[in-house]
Amino acid sequence: MSAVRHRPDHQTWLRSERIRLLDFARASVDPRGFAWLDREGRPEPGRAPALWITSRMTHSFALGALADVSGCEALADHGLAALTGPMHDPVIGGWFTSLEGPSGWSKSAYAHAFVILAASSCVMAGRPGAEGLLDEALTVFTDRFWDDDAGMVVDEWDRDFTTLDPYRGLNANMHAVEALAAAADALGDGRLRDMALRIVTRTVHHLAPAHHGRIPEHLDLEWRPLLDYNRGAPRHPFRPFGSTIGHSFEWARLTVQLGASLGAAAPDWVVPDAAALFSTALADGWAVDGAEGFVYTVDWDGRPVVRERMHWVAAEAIAAAAALHEATEDDAYDAWYATWWDHVVADVRDPEGGSWWHELSPTNQPSATTWPGKPDVYHALQATLIPFAPLAGSVAAGMLRD
C-alpha cells in the first residue's frame, strides 16, 4: 500500500492547504515589513514589525513563489525591501530585533538566522537583490555570532555589538542549522554545512543522549546546561523551562535534512540519533494527559509541565515523521504522519477563520496563554511542503529538485 504522504489525494490536499495558508498570510503586509496577525487575520494594532516575523514571512512567500502560488513573488520582494530597508541597522550593521524603538535595537542570533533563511530561499526563488542580502547576513552572522571554539552561535548582543549576553541558547542554534543549511544550498558552499554539522553534533549527538534523549535548551557562557532556567516562567514563548517537545522533533527533522545534503560525508549516527529524538518526544509529548495533541514542555523526568498544545509542535512532528519515513522507509513514521494530520484537521486547523490556531488548551480548545493570535504561517506551511519534496538540506532546495 502506498504511503499516505505519497497518495495523490493527500498531495492534492497539501497543495490546497498551502495556498489557503499563504492567502491568510497576505494580510500581514506592513509598509515596514510583515505584521503580527490576530486570530481573525488582522494586523495586531500597535505592534511594530519584528525581525523574526518579517524574515519568516519573507521565507514563506519565497517558498510560495517556488510552488507557483500567485502573488507570492511580489510579497517575497516586499520582505526583501523591508530587510534591506527599515529592519536593517544602517549605522552599526546587522538587523534590529524589532521596530519598537530602542527596546528593539538589540541584535539577536535567533532573528538573524531567519534573515539568512529568508535571503537563501529568495535566492533559490530567483528574487532580485537576495544574493546581496544573503552575503551581508552571512558576514554579520559569522563575524558576530559564530563561536568557532565551541562550534556554536552565541545568543544576543546590544545594538553596538559591544556587550554580549552570557546566556547561550539552543533555539538560536537550531535555527542557525536551518539557516546555514539553506545558505549552503543557495550558494553551493560546503563550509556552511560543516558549521551546521558542528552544531548538530554538539546538540543531537552529545547533549541529548547525556540528558536521556531530552535537549537542554538553556546554557551558560561556558556552554553548561542550566536545567532550572525559567522554572518560574515555564510558559515563556522562546525560553520555557524544561524540554520543549516541538524542538526535539524540529532537531530531528533538521538533522535528517542535513544528513541528506551531506550525502556520503554524513556521519553514520545522523539518522539513528534523529530517530532517538523523535522516539523520546513521541513518548513524552503525544496524548500523555487524556487528550490528543502534544504538550508544550516536560521536565527532566518527562512529566508534562505546560500542557497547552502549540500549532508549531504538531507541524514539526509531521515534518519530522515525513523526513524520517523518507530516510528509513519505516512505515511506522508514515502512520504517525497520518495520525498527526488527522489531529491537525480535527483540532488545530481553523477552517472558518483561516490558518491554524496557534495555541489550544489541554482539551483542544482555542487558547492564548503563550501565543495570542496567528502571527505567521512558517511552521504550518513547511509541514505542507516537506512531505511533498525530496529530502534536501533546505525546504527550498527540495522543492527545486521535485
Contacts in CASP RR format, 6 or more apart in sequence:
PFRMAT RR
TARGET T0000
AUTHOR 0000-0000-0000
METHOD contacts of the structure
MODEL  1
MSAVRHRPDHQTWLRSERIRLLDFARASVDPRGFAWLDREGRPEPGRAPA
LWITSRMTHSFALGALADVSGCEALADHGLAALTGPMHDPVIGGWFTSLE
GPSGWSKSAYAHAFVILAASSCVMAGRPGAEGLLDEALTVFTDRFWDDDA
GMVVDEWDRDFTTLDPYRGLNANMHAVEALAAAADALGDGRLRDMALRIV
TRTVHHLAPAHHGRIPEHLDLEWRPLLDYNRGAPRHPFRPFGSTIGHSFE
WARLTVQLGASLGAAAPDWVVPDAAALFSTALADGWAVDGAEGFVYTVDW
DGRPVVRERMHWVAAEAIAAAAALHEATEDDAYDAWYATWWDHVVADVRD
PEGGSWWHELSPTNQPSATTWPGKPDVYHALQATLIPFAPLAGSVAAGML
RD
3 325 0 8 1.000
3 331 0 8 1.000
3 334 0 8 1.000
4 10 0 8 1.000
4 334 0 8 1.000
4 337 0 8 1.000
4 338 0 8 1.000
4 341 0 8 1.000
5 11 0 8 1.000
5 322 0 8 1.000
5 325 0 8 1.000
5 334 0 8 1.000
5 337 0 8 1.000
5 387 0 8 1.000
11 388 0 8 1.000
14 384 0 8 1.000
14 385 0 8 1.000
14 387 0 8 1.000
14 388 0 8 1.000
15 67 0 8 1.000
15 384 0 8 1.000
15 388 0 8 1.000
17 349 0 8 1.000
17 384 0 8 1.000
18 64 0 8 1.000
18 67 0 8 1.000
18 69 0 8 1.000
18 381 0 8 1.000
18 384 0 8 1.000
18 385 0 8 1.000
19 69 0 8 1.000
20 354 0 8 1.000
21 355 0 8 1.000
21 356 0 8 1.000
21 377 0 8 1.000
21 380 0 8 1.000
21 381 0 8 1.000
21 384 0 8 1.000
22 60 0 8 1.000
22 61 0 8 1.000
22 64 0 8 1.000
22 69 0 8 1.000
22 72 0 8 1.000
22 377 0 8 1.000
22 381 0 8 1.000
24 37 0 8 1.000
24 41 0 8 1.000
24 353 0 8 1.000
24 354 0 8 1.000
24 355 0 8 1.000
24 374 0 8 1.000
24 377 0 8 1.000
25 34 0 8 1.000
25 37 0 8 1.000
25 57 0 8 1.000
25 60 0 8 1.000
25 61 0 8 1.000
25 355 0 8 1.000
25 376 0 8 1.000
25 377 0 8 1.000
26 75 0 8 1.000
27 37 0 8 1.000
27 41 0 8 1.000
27 42 0 8 1.000
27 43 0 8 1.000
28 34 0 8 1.000
28 35 0 8 1.000
28 36 0 8 1.000
28 37 0 8 1.000
28 43 0 8 1.000
28 53 0 8 1.000
28 57 0 8 1.000
28 376 0 8 1.000
29 35 0 8 1.000
29 75 0 8 1.000
29 78 0 8 1.000
30 43 0 8 1.000
30 49 0 8 1.000
32 48 0 8 1.000
32 49 0 8 1.000
32 82 0 8 1.000
32 86 0 8 1.000
32 87 0 8 1.000
32 99 0 8 1.000
33 49 0 8 1.000
33 54 0 8 1.000
33 57 0 8 1.000
33 78 0 8 1.000
33 79 0 8 1.000
33 82 0 8 1.000
33 86 0 8 1.000
33 87 0 8 1.000
34 49 0 8 1.000
34 53 0 8 1.000
34 54 0 8 1.000
34 57 0 8 1.000
34 58 0 8 1.000
34 79 0 8 1.000
34 82 0 8 1.000
34 376 0 8 1.000
35 43 0 8 1.000
35 44 0 8 1.000
35 47 0 8 1.000
35 49 0 8 1.000
35 53 0 8 1.000
36 43 0 8 1.000
36 44 0 8 1.000
36 47 0 8 1.000
36 49 0 8 1.000
36 50 0 8 1.000
36 53 0 8 1.000
36 373 0 8 1.000
36 375 0 8 1.000
36 376 0 8 1.000
37 43 0 8 1.000
37 44 0 8 1.000
37 355 0 8 1.000
37 373 0 8 1.000
37 374 0 8 1.000
37 375 0 8 1.000
37 376 0 8 1.000
38 44 0 8 1.000
38 372 0 8 1.000
38 373 0 8 1.000
38 374 0 8 1.000
39 353 0 8 1.000
39 357 0 8 1.000
39 366 0 8 1.000
39 368 0 8 1.000
39 372 0 8 1.000
39 373 0 8 1.000
39 374 0 8 1.000
40 353 0 8 1.000
41 353 0 8 1.000
41 354 0 8 1.000
41 355 0 8 1.000
41 373 0 8 1.000
41 374 0 8 1.000
44 373 0 8 1.000
44 375 0 8 1.000
48 98 0 8 1.000
48 99 0 8 1.000
48 100 0 8 1.000
48 101 0 8 1.000
49 82 0 8 1.000
49 86 0 8 1.000
49 87 0 8 1.000
49 98 0 8 1.000
49 99 0 8 1.000
50 97 0 8 1.000
50 98 0 8 1.000
50 99 0 8 1.000
50 111 0 8 1.000
51 87 0 8 1.000
51 95 0 8 1.000
51 96 0 8 1.000
51 97 0 8 1.000
51 98 0 8 1.000
51 108 0 8 1.000
51 111 0 8 1.000
51 112 0 8 1.000
51 114 0 8 1.000
51 115 0 8 1.000
52 97 0 8 1.000
52 108 0 8 1.000
52 110 0 8 1.000
52 111 0 8 1.000
52 114 0 8 1.000
53 375 0 8 1.000
53 376 0 8 1.000
54 79 0 8 1.000
54 82 0 8 1.000
54 83 0 8 1.000
54 87 0 8 1.000
54 118 0 8 1.000
55 83 0 8 1.000
55 111 0 8 1.000
55 114 0 8 1.000
55 115 0 8 1.000
55 117 0 8 1.000
55 118 0 8 1.000
56 114 0 8 1.000
56 117 0 8 1.000
56 118 0 8 1.000
56 376 0 8 1.000
56 378 0 8 1.000
57 75 0 8 1.000
57 79 0 8 1.000
57 376 0 8 1.000
57 377 0 8 1.000
57 378 0 8 1.000
58 76 0 8 1.000
58 78 0 8 1.000
58 79 0 8 1.000
58 80 0 8 1.000
58 82 0 8 1.000
58 83 0 8 1.000
58 118 0 8 1.000
58 121 0 8 1.000
58 122 0 8 1.000
59 114 0 8 1.000
59 117 0 8 1.000
59 118 0 8 1.000
59 121 0 8 1.000
59 122 0 8 1.000
59 378 0 8 1.000
60 376 0 8 1.000
60 377 0 8 1.000
60 378 0 8 1.000
60 381 0 8 1.000
61 72 0 8 1.000
61 73 0 8 1.000
61 75 0 8 1.000
61 76 0 8 1.000
61 78 0 8 1.000
61 79 0 8 1.000
62 72 0 8 1.000
62 76 0 8 1.000
62 118 0 8 1.000
62 121 0 8 1.000
62 122 0 8 1.000
62 124 0 8 1.000
62 125 0 8 1.000
62 127 0 8 1.000
62 396 0 8 1.000
63 72 0 8 1.000
63 121 0 8 1.000
63 125 0 8 1.000
63 381 0 8 1.000
63 382 0 8 1.000
63 385 0 8 1.000
63 395 0 8 1.000
63 396 0 8 1.000
63 399 0 8 1.000
64 72 0 8 1.000
64 76 0 8 1.000
64 125 0 8 1.000
64 381 0 8 1.000
65 71 0 8 1.000
65 72 0 8 1.000
65 73 0 8 1.000
65 76 0 8 1.000
65 125 0 8 1.000
65 127 0 8 1.000
66 121 0 8 1.000
66 124 0 8 1.000
66 125 0 8 1.000
66 396 0 8 1.000
66 399 0 8 1.000
66 400 0 8 1.000
67 385 0 8 1.000
67 399 0 8 1.000
73 125 0 8 1.000
73 127 0 8 1.000
76 121 0 8 1.000
76 122 0 8 1.000
76 125 0 8 1.000
76 127 0 8 1.000
77 127 0 8 1.000
77 128 0 8 1.000
79 118 0 8 1.000
80 118 0 8 1.000
80 119 0 8 1.000
80 122 0 8 1.000
80 127 0 8 1.000
80 128 0 8 1.000
80 129 0 8 1.000
80 130 0 8 1.000
80 133 0 8 1.000
83 95 0 8 1.000
83 115 0 8 1.000
83 118 0 8 1.000
83 119 0 8 1.000
83 133 0 8 1.000
84 129 0 8 1.000
84 133 0 8 1.000
86 99 0 8 1.000
87 95 0 8 1.000
87 96 0 8 1.000
87 99 0 8 1.000
88 94 0 8 1.000
88 95 0 8 1.000
88 96 0 8 1.000
89 95 0 8 1.000
89 96 0 8 1.000
89 105 0 8 1.000
89 107 0 8 1.000
89 159 0 8 1.000
92 159 0 8 1.000
92 160 0 8 1.000
92 161 0 8 1.000
93 140 0 8 1.000
94 107 0 8 1.000
94 112 0 8 1.000
94 136 0 8 1.000
94 137 0 8 1.000
94 140 0 8 1.000
94 144 0 8 1.000
95 107 0 8 1.000
95 111 0 8 1.000
95 112 0 8 1.000
95 115 0 8 1.000
95 137 0 8 1.000
95 140 0 8 1.000
96 104 0 8 1.000
96 105 0 8 1.000
96 107 0 8 1.000
96 159 0 8 1.000
97 104 0 8 1.000
97 105 0 8 1.000
97 106 0 8 1.000
97 107 0 8 1.000
97 108 0 8 1.000
97 111 0 8 1.000
98 104 0 8 1.000
105 158 0 8 1.000
105 159 0 8 1.000
106 156 0 8 1.000
106 157 0 8 1.000
106 158 0 8 1.000
106 159 0 8 1.000
107 144 0 8 1.000
107 156 0 8 1.000
107 157 0 8 1.000
107 158 0 8 1.000
107 159 0 8 1.000
107 161 0 8 1.000
108 155 0 8 1.000
108 156 0 8 1.000
108 172 0 8 1.000
109 141 0 8 1.000
109 145 0 8 1.000
109 153 0 8 1.000
109 154 0 8 1.000
109 155 0 8 1.000
109 156 0 8 1.000
109 172 0 8 1.000
109 173 0 8 1.000
109 176 0 8 1.000
110 155 0 8 1.000
110 171 0 8 1.000
110 172 0 8 1.000
110 175 0 8 1.000
110 238 0 8 1.000
112 137 0 8 1.000
112 140 0 8 1.000
112 141 0 8 1.000
112 145 0 8 1.000
113 141 0 8 1.000
113 153 0 8 1.000
113 172 0 8 1.000
113 175 0 8 1.000
113 176 0 8 1.000
113 178 0 8 1.000
113 179 0 8 1.000
114 175 0 8 1.000
114 179 0 8 1.000
115 133 0 8 1.000
115 137 0 8 1.000
116 134 0 8 1.000
116 137 0 8 1.000
116 138 0 8 1.000
116 141 0 8 1.000
116 179 0 8 1.000
116 180 0 8 1.000
116 182 0 8 1.000
116 183 0 8 1.000
117 175 0 8 1.000
117 178 0 8 1.000
117 179 0 8 1.000
117 182 0 8 1.000
118 133 0 8 1.000
119 130 0 8 1.000
119 131 0 8 1.000
119 132 0 8 1.000
119 133 0 8 1.000
119 134 0 8 1.000
119 137 0 8 1.000
119 183 0 8 1.000
119 186 0 8 1.000
120 134 0 8 1.000
120 179 0 8 1.000
120 182 0 8 1.000
120 183 0 8 1.000
120 185 0 8 1.000
120 186 0 8 1.000
120 394 0 8 1.000
120 396 0 8 1.000
121 182 0 8 1.000
121 186 0 8 1.000
121 394 0 8 1.000
121 395 0 8 1.000
121 396 0 8 1.000
122 129 0 8 1.000
122 130 0 8 1.000
122 133 0 8 1.000
122 134 0 8 1.000
123 130 0 8 1.000
123 131 0 8 1.000
123 134 0 8 1.000
123 186 0 8 1.000
123 187 0 8 1.000
124 185 0 8 1.000
124 186 0 8 1.000
124 394 0 8 1.000
124 396 0 8 1.000
124 397 0 8 1.000
124 400 0 8 1.000
125 396 0 8 1.000
134 183 0 8 1.000
134 186 0 8 1.000
134 187 0 8 1.000
138 183 0 8 1.000
138 192 0 8 1.000
141 153 0 8 1.000
141 176 0 8 1.000
141 179 0 8 1.000
144 157 0 8 1.000
144 161 0 8 1.000
145 153 0 8 1.000
145 154 0 8 1.000
145 172 0 8 1.000
145 176 0 8 1.000
146 153 0 8 1.000
146 195 0 8 1.000
147 153 0 8 1.000
147 154 0 8 1.000
150 202 0 8 1.000
150 223 0 8 1.000
151 195 0 8 1.000
151 198 0 8 1.000
151 199 0 8 1.000
151 202 0 8 1.000
152 168 0 8 1.000
152 173 0 8 1.000
152 198 0 8 1.000
152 199 0 8 1.000
152 202 0 8 1.000
152 223 0 8 1.000
153 172 0 8 1.000
153 173 0 8 1.000
153 176 0 8 1.000
153 199 0 8 1.000
154 164 0 8 1.000
154 165 0 8 1.000
154 168 0 8 1.000
155 165 0 8 1.000
155 167 0 8 1.000
155 168 0 8 1.000
155 169 0 8 1.000
155 172 0 8 1.000
156 164 0 8 1.000
156 165 0 8 1.000
156 167 0 8 1.000
157 163 0 8 1.000
157 164 0 8 1.000
157 165 0 8 1.000
166 220 0 8 1.000
166 221 0 8 1.000
167 218 0 8 1.000
167 219 0 8 1.000
167 220 0 8 1.000
167 221 0 8 1.000
168 218 0 8 1.000
168 219 0 8 1.000
168 220 0 8 1.000
168 221 0 8 1.000
168 223 0 8 1.000
169 217 0 8 1.000
169 218 0 8 1.000
169 219 0 8 1.000
169 239 0 8 1.000
170 203 0 8 1.000
170 207 0 8 1.000
170 215 0 8 1.000
170 216 0 8 1.000
170 217 0 8 1.000
170 218 0 8 1.000
170 219 0 8 1.000
170 247 0 8 1.000
171 217 0 8 1.000
171 238 0 8 1.000
171 239 0 8 1.000
171 247 0 8 1.000
173 199 0 8 1.000
173 203 0 8 1.000
174 199 0 8 1.000
174 203 0 8 1.000
174 247 0 8 1.000
174 250 0 8 1.000
174 251 0 8 1.000
174 254 0 8 1.000
176 195 0 8 1.000
176 196 0 8 1.000
176 199 0 8 1.000
177 196 0 8 1.000
177 199 0 8 1.000
177 200 0 8 1.000
177 254 0 8 1.000
177 258 0 8 1.000
178 254 0 8 1.000
178 394 0 8 1.000
180 192 0 8 1.000
180 193 0 8 1.000
180 195 0 8 1.000
180 196 0 8 1.000
180 199 0 8 1.000
181 192 0 8 1.000
181 193 0 8 1.000
181 196 0 8 1.000
181 254 0 8 1.000
181 257 0 8 1.000
181 258 0 8 1.000
181 261 0 8 1.000
181 393 0 8 1.000
181 394 0 8 1.000
182 393 0 8 1.000
182 394 0 8 1.000
182 395 0 8 1.000
182 396 0 8 1.000
182 397 0 8 1.000
183 189 0 8 1.000
183 192 0 8 1.000
184 190 0 8 1.000
184 191 0 8 1.000
184 192 0 8 1.000
184 193 0 8 1.000
184 196 0 8 1.000
184 261 0 8 1.000
184 393 0 8 1.000
185 261 0 8 1.000
185 392 0 8 1.000
185 393 0 8 1.000
185 394 0 8 1.000
185 396 0 8 1.000
185 397 0 8 1.000
186 394 0 8 1.000
186 396 0 8 1.000
186 397 0 8 1.000
193 258 0 8 1.000
193 261 0 8 1.000
193 262 0 8 1.000
196 258 0 8 1.000
197 258 0 8 1.000
197 262 0 8 1.000
197 267 0 8 1.000
200 251 0 8 1.000
200 254 0 8 1.000
200 255 0 8 1.000
200 258 0 8 1.000
200 270 0 8 1.000
201 267 0 8 1.000
203 215 0 8 1.000
203 251 0 8 1.000
204 215 0 8 1.000
204 251 0 8 1.000
204 252 0 8 1.000
204 255 0 8 1.000
204 273 0 8 1.000
204 274 0 8 1.000
204 277 0 8 1.000
205 267 0 8 1.000
205 269 0 8 1.000
205 273 0 8 1.000
207 215 0 8 1.000
207 216 0 8 1.000
207 225 0 8 1.000
208 214 0 8 1.000
208 215 0 8 1.000
208 248 0 8 1.000
208 251 0 8 1.000
208 273 0 8 1.000
208 276 0 8 1.000
208 277 0 8 1.000
209 273 0 8 1.000
209 276 0 8 1.000
211 225 0 8 1.000
211 243 0 8 1.000
211 300 0 8 1.000
212 280 0 8 1.000
212 300 0 8 1.000
213 248 0 8 1.000
213 276 0 8 1.000
213 277 0 8 1.000
213 280 0 8 1.000
214 242 0 8 1.000
214 243 0 8 1.000
214 248 0 8 1.000
214 280 0 8 1.000
214 284 0 8 1.000
214 298 0 8 1.000
214 300 0 8 1.000
214 302 0 8 1.000
215 243 0 8 1.000
215 244 0 8 1.000
215 247 0 8 1.000
215 248 0 8 1.000
215 251 0 8 1.000
215 277 0 8 1.000
216 225 0 8 1.000
216 226 0 8 1.000
216 227 0 8 1.000
216 242 0 8 1.000
216 243 0 8 1.000
217 229 0 8 1.000
217 239 0 8 1.000
217 240 0 8 1.000
217 242 0 8 1.000
217 243 0 8 1.000
217 244 0 8 1.000
217 247 0 8 1.000
218 225 0 8 1.000
218 226 0 8 1.000
218 229 0 8 1.000
218 230 0 8 1.000
218 239 0 8 1.000
219 225 0 8 1.000
219 226 0 8 1.000
220 226 0 8 1.000
227 242 0 8 1.000
227 300 0 8 1.000
228 241 0 8 1.000
229 239 0 8 1.000
229 241 0 8 1.000
229 242 0 8 1.000
230 236 0 8 1.000
230 239 0 8 1.000
230 240 0 8 1.000
230 241 0 8 1.000
231 241 0 8 1.000
232 241 0 8 1.000
233 239 0 8 1.000
233 240 0 8 1.000
233 241 0 8 1.000
234 240 0 8 1.000
234 241 0 8 1.000
234 242 0 8 1.000
234 297 0 8 1.000
234 305 0 8 1.000
234 306 0 8 1.000
235 296 0 8 1.000
235 306 0 8 1.000
235 308 0 8 1.000
235 369 0 8 1.000
235 370 0 8 1.000
236 370 0 8 1.000
237 370 0 8 1.000
237 371 0 8 1.000
240 296 0 8 1.000
240 297 0 8 1.000
240 305 0 8 1.000
240 306 0 8 1.000
241 297 0 8 1.000
241 299 0 8 1.000
241 305 0 8 1.000
242 297 0 8 1.000
242 298 0 8 1.000
242 299 0 8 1.000
242 300 0 8 1.000
242 305 0 8 1.000
243 284 0 8 1.000
243 297 0 8 1.000
243 298 0 8 1.000
243 299 0 8 1.000
243 300 0 8 1.000
243 302 0 8 1.000
244 296 0 8 1.000
244 297 0 8 1.000
245 281 0 8 1.000
245 284 0 8 1.000
245 285 0 8 1.000
245 294 0 8 1.000
245 295 0 8 1.000
245 296 0 8 1.000
245 297 0 8 1.000
245 298 0 8 1.000
245 313 0 8 1.000
246 281 0 8 1.000
246 294 0 8 1.000
246 310 0 8 1.000
246 312 0 8 1.000
246 313 0 8 1.000
246 316 0 8 1.000
246 317 0 8 1.000
247 316 0 8 1.000
248 277 0 8 1.000
248 278 0 8 1.000
248 280 0 8 1.000
248 281 0 8 1.000
249 277 0 8 1.000
249 278 0 8 1.000
249 281 0 8 1.000
249 313 0 8 1.000
249 316 0 8 1.000
249 317 0 8 1.000
249 319 0 8 1.000
249 320 0 8 1.000
250 316 0 8 1.000
250 319 0 8 1.000
250 320 0 8 1.000
251 274 0 8 1.000
251 277 0 8 1.000
252 274 0 8 1.000
252 275 0 8 1.000
252 277 0 8 1.000
252 278 0 8 1.000
252 281 0 8 1.000
252 320 0 8 1.000
252 323 0 8 1.000
252 324 0 8 1.000
253 274 0 8 1.000
253 316 0 8 1.000
253 319 0 8 1.000
253 320 0 8 1.000
253 323 0 8 1.000
253 324 0 8 1.000
253 386 0 8 1.000
255 270 0 8 1.000
255 273 0 8 1.000
255 274 0 8 1.000
255 277 0 8 1.000
256 270 0 8 1.000
256 271 0 8 1.000
256 274 0 8 1.000
256 320 0 8 1.000
256 323 0 8 1.000
256 324 0 8 1.000
256 327 0 8 1.000
256 391 0 8 1.000
257 323 0 8 1.000
257 391 0 8 1.000
257 392 0 8 1.000
257 393 0 8 1.000
257 394 0 8 1.000
258 266 0 8 1.000
258 270 0 8 1.000
258 393 0 8 1.000
259 266 0 8 1.000
259 270 0 8 1.000
259 271 0 8 1.000
259 393 0 8 1.000
260 266 0 8 1.000
260 327 0 8 1.000
260 391 0 8 1.000
260 392 0 8 1.000
260 393 0 8 1.000
261 392 0 8 1.000
261 393 0 8 1.000
261 394 0 8 1.000
261 397 0 8 1.000
262 270 0 8 1.000
271 324 0 8 1.000
271 327 0 8 1.000
271 328 0 8 1.000
274 320 0 8 1.000
274 323 0 8 1.000
274 324 0 8 1.000
274 327 0 8 1.000
275 324 0 8 1.000
275 328 0 8 1.000
278 320 0 8 1.000
278 321 0 8 1.000
278 324 0 8 1.000
278 333 0 8 1.000
281 317 0 8 1.000
282 317 0 8 1.000
282 336 0 8 1.000
284 295 0 8 1.000
284 298 0 8 1.000
284 302 0 8 1.000
285 293 0 8 1.000
285 294 0 8 1.000
285 295 0 8 1.000
285 298 0 8 1.000
285 304 0 8 1.000
286 292 0 8 1.000
286 293 0 8 1.000
286 294 0 8 1.000
286 317 0 8 1.000
287 293 0 8 1.000
288 295 0 8 1.000
288 304 0 8 1.000
289 295 0 8 1.000
289 304 0 8 1.000
289 307 0 8 1.000
289 362 0 8 1.000
291 362 0 8 1.000
291 363 0 8 1.000
291 364 0 8 1.000
292 343 0 8 1.000
292 346 0 8 1.000
292 347 0 8 1.000
292 364 0 8 1.000
293 309 0 8 1.000
293 314 0 8 1.000
293 343 0 8 1.000
293 347 0 8 1.000
293 360 0 8 1.000
293 364 0 8 1.000
294 309 0 8 1.000
294 310 0 8 1.000
294 313 0 8 1.000
294 314 0 8 1.000
294 317 0 8 1.000
295 304 0 8 1.000
295 305 0 8 1.000
295 306 0 8 1.000
295 307 0 8 1.000
295 308 0 8 1.000
295 309 0 8 1.000
295 362 0 8 1.000
296 305 0 8 1.000
296 306 0 8 1.000
296 307 0 8 1.000
296 308 0 8 1.000
296 309 0 8 1.000
296 310 0 8 1.000
296 313 0 8 1.000
296 370 0 8 1.000
297 304 0 8 1.000
297 305 0 8 1.000
297 306 0 8 1.000
298 304 0 8 1.000
298 305 0 8 1.000
299 305 0 8 1.000
306 370 0 8 1.000
307 362 0 8 1.000
308 359 0 8 1.000
308 360 0 8 1.000
308 361 0 8 1.000
308 362 0 8 1.000
308 367 0 8 1.000
308 369 0 8 1.000
308 370 0 8 1.000
309 347 0 8 1.000
309 348 0 8 1.000
309 359 0 8 1.000
309 360 0 8 1.000
309 361 0 8 1.000
309 362 0 8 1.000
309 364 0 8 1.000
310 358 0 8 1.000
310 359 0 8 1.000
310 370 0 8 1.000
310 371 0 8 1.000
311 348 0 8 1.000
311 356 0 8 1.000
311 357 0 8 1.000
311 358 0 8 1.000
311 359 0 8 1.000
311 360 0 8 1.000
311 371 0 8 1.000
311 379 0 8 1.000
311 380 0 8 1.000
312 358 0 8 1.000
312 379 0 8 1.000
312 380 0 8 1.000
314 340 0 8 1.000
314 343 0 8 1.000
314 344 0 8 1.000
314 348 0 8 1.000
314 383 0 8 1.000
315 344 0 8 1.000
315 356 0 8 1.000
315 379 0 8 1.000
315 380 0 8 1.000
315 382 0 8 1.000
315 383 0 8 1.000
316 379 0 8 1.000
316 383 0 8 1.000
317 336 0 8 1.000
317 340 0 8 1.000
318 337 0 8 1.000
318 340 0 8 1.000
318 341 0 8 1.000
318 344 0 8 1.000
318 383 0 8 1.000
318 386 0 8 1.000
318 387 0 8 1.000
319 382 0 8 1.000
319 383 0 8 1.000
319 386 0 8 1.000
319 387 0 8 1.000
321 333 0 8 1.000
321 334 0 8 1.000
321 336 0 8 1.000
321 337 0 8 1.000
321 340 0 8 1.000
322 333 0 8 1.000
322 337 0 8 1.000
322 386 0 8 1.000
322 387 0 8 1.000
323 386 0 8 1.000
323 391 0 8 1.000
324 330 0 8 1.000
324 333 0 8 1.000
325 331 0 8 1.000
325 333 0 8 1.000
325 334 0 8 1.000
325 337 0 8 1.000
326 390 0 8 1.000
326 391 0 8 1.000
327 391 0 8 1.000
337 387 0 8 1.000
344 356 0 8 1.000
344 383 0 8 1.000
347 357 0 8 1.000
347 360 0 8 1.000
347 364 0 8 1.000
348 356 0 8 1.000
348 357 0 8 1.000
348 360 0 8 1.000
349 356 0 8 1.000
349 357 0 8 1.000
350 356 0 8 1.000
350 357 0 8 1.000
350 374 0 8 1.000
354 374 0 8 1.000
355 374 0 8 1.000
355 377 0 8 1.000
355 380 0 8 1.000
356 374 0 8 1.000
356 380 0 8 1.000
357 366 0 8 1.000
357 374 0 8 1.000
358 371 0 8 1.000
358 372 0 8 1.000
358 373 0 8 1.000
358 374 0 8 1.000
358 375 0 8 1.000
359 366 0 8 1.000
359 367 0 8 1.000
359 368 0 8 1.000
359 369 0 8 1.000
359 370 0 8 1.000
359 371 0 8 1.000
359 372 0 8 1.000
360 366 0 8 1.000
360 367 0 8 1.000
361 367 0 8 1.000
382 395 0 8 1.000
385 395 0 8 1.000
385 399 0 8 1.000
386 395 0 8 1.000
388 399 0 8 1.000
388 402 0 8 1.000
389 395 0 8 1.000
389 398 0 8 1.000
389 399 0 8 1.000
389 401 0 8 1.000
389 402 0 8 1.000
390 398 0 8 1.000
390 401 0 8 1.000
390 402 0 8 1.000
391 398 0 8 1.000
392 398 0 8 1.000
392 401 0 8 1.000
END
